C-alpha cells in the first residue's frame, strides 16, 4: 500500500513539473479556463440564504453513495439546500 502512495506522488510531481510547468493544478485551471472561476462565483451567489452541505471524499466511488442523498434533498426540500462535492 505504501508503494502505491509513493508512485502516485511521483506521478503527481512529474505532471506538475512537465505538463503544468511547475504550477499547481488549481492555478493551471484558473489560467486556462477562466470561465470556471465565474461559474464557481455564480454558484456561490446562488447558494446565498440556503443551507450549504459539503461532502468530501477521496475517491469517486463514494459518489454512488452521495448522489441519492443529493437527489432526495432536492426532491424533499427544493431550493433549501446546496450540496458541494469535494474530491481530495
N, C-alpha and C positions, 0 to 999 in steps of 0.2 A: 504494500500500500504506500509506503514512504517513497519508493522508487517512482510510482505514478505521479506523485506530487512534484518531485524533482523534475521529471520530464516535462510536466505541464508548465512549471515555472520557467524552464529553459526555453520552451516554445514561445511563451508569452514575451519573454525578453527579446528573443530573436525577431518576433513580429514587430514589437515596439521599436526596435533599433533599425531594422531594414525596411519594413513596409511603412511604418508610421514616422520614420526619420527622427526617432527619439521622443516624439510627442506621446502624450497619454491618449488612450482611446477616446476619452471624452473631448479633449481638445481637438483631436483629429475630426470627430464628427461635427463639432461646433464650427470648424473652419470649412469643411467640405459640404455640410448640409445645414446651412443657416436657417432654413425653414423649420427644422426640427425644434430649434430653440423657441421660435414663435408659436409652434403648436403646443409646446410644453407650457408656455406662458398662458396661452388661451385656455388650456385645460385647468390650470391652477385658478384662473379668474372665474371659470365656470363653476368651480367647486366651492366658491365663497358662500358661506352660510349653511353649508351641508357638512355632515359628519364625514371625516376622511378616515379610511381604513387602509393601512399599509400591510401587505403580505410580503415578507421577504423569504426567499428560498435560494438554495444553492444550485439546484439542477432543475431542468424543465419538467421532469416527471411529476413534480408537485402541482403543476398547472391543472392536471386532471382532477386533482382534489379541490383546488381553489375555484375553478370555473363554475361548478354547480352552486357554490356559496354565493358567488358574484351574481349569477343569474337569479337565484332566489331573493337576494336583497333587492335587485332591480325590479323584480316582479311584485314582491310584497310591499316594498317601500319606495315607490318611484320618486326619483329626484331628491331623496333624503340622504342617501349615502353615495360617496365616491370611493372607489376601490382602486388602489395603485398596486401593481405587482412589481416587485423589485428583485431582480436576479443578482446574486452576488458572485 
